[in-house]
Amino acid sequence: MKTKILLYFILAVSCTYAQSMTWEGELSIAGQSYSETAVPFWMQANTATRFGSETQFSGMGMAKGSFDLTDNSKVEFGASLFVRDGVEDEVQRGDLYAQFENSWLRAIAGAKSEEVVTQGLSLTNKNFLLSGNARPLGGVHLEASNPLKVSETFSFDWAIGHYFVNDDRFVDNVWLHHKRLALITQFNENHKLTAQLQHYVQWGGTSPIFGDLPDDLGAFIDVFFASNAPEVGVEGEIANAVGNHLGAYLLDYEFKTKVGEFSLYHEHPFEDGSGMRLSNLPDGIWGLYFKPEKDTVIKGALYEYVTTNDQSVTTPNGEDNYFSNGVYRSGWSYDGVIIGMPFILYNPNLVINATNSPIVSNRVKAHHFGLLGTVHHIDWMIKSSIVQQLGTFNNPFDPVQNFWHNYLSLEYDSDSFGKFRIYGAVDSGDAIDTNFGGGLEYTYSFN
């Protein structure tokens, strides 16, 4: 019903402002194959589930339009739909949203994907909790359209959102609260430091074990401030903060030189007070990104070191158990895939009960490399990830499992006739046979 209402709104707006509206759209089809039982990692990860673990064909259509209301405000709306085989729900929406924006506010109703940063090379898109691995969630989102300047040096960025987690999961009808706050320090035109805090909470819904979970105003206040309060009024009730809380710090130092732009950053996840106090250091992602001043053979390069092995386990009551939760047992997932950092392994085929968990491995050590450039009008991209999976603290892997995920794509833009992309991937490791995959994609854009 909510989707239909949003579609009717978009159609009504389109008819009203058709004369002054700017449009753009895209159609894409892809076919791919692989040698083993599943698509290689980098042919499916961070694709917002357009490609599933067994997908051989995928098609997508996207349309986006916008129009100006005044000199400094506009409305935008967009929708995308994809169809693919090898998954339970073969046809699904991607984006579906209406957006209002002026000089200080951006308001979004519906589901809209996050902006891609670091030229698509990063493992997490500089967002440990929302990497683009899953489809965007539907809801209401408010944020600053531009950072709020308080001086020539300091400015603030902020966001707040409320979403609906409407997939098939252990706790039905879960709500999701989100807020973001960042302090941006602009030392001069060449040096900038961003310190950001993000906070997500799964709350409310109906549990097959505990029944209806608190979702009134008092519960929301507890959720917003992460207040300690009993969540379930039965024996063995939870005495931590109401809901399943996840958070992440981002410290990002960006600087420009004669050779190009650099970004040094650390993403630090936490799921309780010990993690907020950095007791789980060095967990997170430590990254370096470089974009050359001139586009030559190399247009961007990235390295990220990943570790999630500490989890504050040596701190009393501090085990974070990333992306997992005892009440919201489907964890940090949507449509059976991890929402955030995709190296955390999830079993979508597990029948979840009161004692098990679909989070197979959240103790990870990895080195991730990304590189892209252009040669003779051919855009190319390489990703290579060396990953060690250690399982969870409750169910460790013995021995640990080592994997190597590799990906290469070549794309040619013919201007008039669309884009042609050929890609391939190879996975190897201790627990799998070497898996080769490849595909061909055609994309036509119009406006």
WOLINGI-V769052 format. One record per backbone hydrogen bond with DSSP energy under -1.0 kcal/mol. NH is the residue of the N-H (numbers start at 1). CO is the residue of the C=O. E is the energy in kcal/mol with one decimal. If there is no record, write none. Layout:
NH/CO/E
NH/CO/E
This chain:
5/1/-2.4
6/2/-2.0
7/3/-2.2
8/4/-2.6
9/5/-2.1
10/6/-2.3
11/7/-2.4
12/8/-2.3
13/9/-2.4
14/10/-2.2
15/11/-2.1
16/12/-1.8
17/13/-2.2
22/66/-2.7
24/64/-2.1
25/446/-3.0
26/62/-2.5
27/444/-2.5
28/60/-2.7
29/442/-2.2
30/58/-2.6
31/440/-2.2
32/56/-2.7
33/438/-2.5
35/436/-2.7
39/53/-2.9
43/40/-1.8
44/41/-1.8
45/41/-2.8
47/44/-1.1
48/132/-1.7
50/47/-2.0
55/52/-1.0
58/30/-2.4
59/83/-2.9
60/28/-2.9
61/81/-2.5
62/26/-2.8
63/79/-2.5
64/24/-3.0
65/77/-2.6
66/22/-1.9
67/75/-2.1
69/73/-2.2
70/73/-1.5
74/101/-2.6
75/67/-2.5
76/99/-3.0
77/65/-2.6
78/97/-2.0
79/63/-2.4
80/95/-2.6
81/61/-2.5
82/92/-2.6
83/59/-2.5
84/90/-2.1
85/57/-1.6
92/82/-2.3
94/80/-2.8
96/111/-3.1
97/78/-2.4
98/109/-2.2
99/76/-3.8
100/107/-2.6
101/74/-2.5
102/105/-2.5
106/143/-2.6
107/100/-3.0
108/141/-3.0
109/98/-2.7
110/139/-3.2
111/96/-2.8
120/117/-2.1
121/118/-2.2
130/127/-1.1
139/110/-1.2
140/162/-2.7
141/108/-2.7
142/160/-3.0
143/106/-2.0
144/158/-2.0
148/156/-3.2
150/154/-2.3
151/154/-1.6
155/184/-1.7
156/148/-2.4
157/182/-2.3
159/180/-1.9
160/142/-2.9
161/178/-2.7
162/140/-2.6
163/176/-2.9
164/138/-2.6
165/174/-2.7
166/164/-1.0
172/206/-2.0
175/203/-2.9
176/163/-2.2
177/201/-2.6
178/161/-2.2
179/199/-1.9
180/159/-2.6
181/197/-2.3
182/157/-2.6
183/195/-2.6
184/155/-3.1
185/193/-3.2
186/153/-3.3
187/191/-1.1
188/191/-1.4
192/254/-2.8
193/185/-2.5
194/252/-2.7
195/183/-2.4
196/250/-2.9
197/181/-2.8
198/248/-2.3
199/179/-2.2
200/246/-3.3
201/177/-2.1
202/244/-2.2
203/175/-2.4
206/172/-1.9
207/211/-3.1
211/207/-1.8
213/205/-2.9
220/216/-2.2
221/217/-2.3
222/218/-2.0
223/219/-2.5
224/220/-3.1
225/221/-2.1
227/222/-2.3
229/240/-1.7
231/238/-1.7
234/232/-1.6
237/234/-1.2
242/227/-1.1
244/202/-2.7
246/200/-2.8
247/270/-2.7
248/198/-1.7
249/268/-2.7
250/196/-2.3
251/266/-2.2
252/194/-2.7
253/264/-3.3
254/192/-2.9
255/262/-2.0
256/190/-2.1
257/260/-2.6
261/291/-2.8
262/255/-3.1
263/289/-2.1
264/253/-2.8
265/287/-2.2
266/251/-2.0
267/285/-2.5
268/249/-2.8
270/247/-2.4
276/272/-1.9
277/273/-1.6
278/275/-1.8
279/274/-2.7
281/278/-1.5
283/280/-2.5
284/307/-3.3
285/267/-2.2
286/305/-2.6
287/265/-3.0
288/303/-2.5
289/263/-2.4
290/301/-3.0
291/261/-2.7
293/259/-2.6
296/298/-1.2
299/372/-3.0
300/372/-1.6
301/290/-2.4
302/370/-2.6
303/288/-2.4
304/368/-2.6
305/286/-2.7
306/366/-2.9
307/284/-2.1
308/364/-2.3
313/310/-2.0
315/312/-1.7
318/315/-2.0
320/311/-2.1
324/321/-1.9
329/327/-1.7
331/328/-2.1
332/323/-2.2
333/331/-2.1
334/337/-2.4
337/334/-1.3
339/332/-1.9
341/128/-2.3
344/341/-1.6
345/361/-2.0
347/358/-2.5
350/347/-1.1
360/345/-1.7
361/345/-1.2
362/391/-1.1
363/391/-1.6
365/388/-2.0
366/306/-2.5
367/386/-2.3
368/304/-3.0
369/384/-2.9
370/302/-2.4
371/382/-2.3
372/300/-2.3
373/380/-2.1
375/378/-2.4
378/375/-1.4
379/411/-2.8
380/373/-2.6
381/409/-2.0
382/371/-3.3
383/407/-2.1
384/369/-2.2
385/405/-2.9
386/367/-2.8
387/403/-2.6
388/365/-3.3
389/401/-3.4
390/363/-2.9
392/395/-1.5
397/390/-1.9
401/389/-2.5
403/387/-3.1
404/428/-2.8
405/385/-2.7
406/426/-2.2
407/383/-2.3
408/424/-2.5
409/381/-2.2
410/422/-2.9
411/379/-3.0
412/420/-2.9
414/418/-2.5
416/414/-2.2
419/443/-3.2
420/412/-2.7
421/441/-2.9
422/410/-2.7
423/439/-2.3
424/408/-2.7
425/437/-2.5
426/406/-1.7
427/435/-2.4
428/404/-1.8
430/402/-2.2
435/427/-2.9
437/425/-2.5
438/33/-2.3
439/423/-2.6
440/31/-2.4
441/421/-3.1
442/29/-2.6
443/419/-2.5
444/27/-2.9
446/25/-2.1
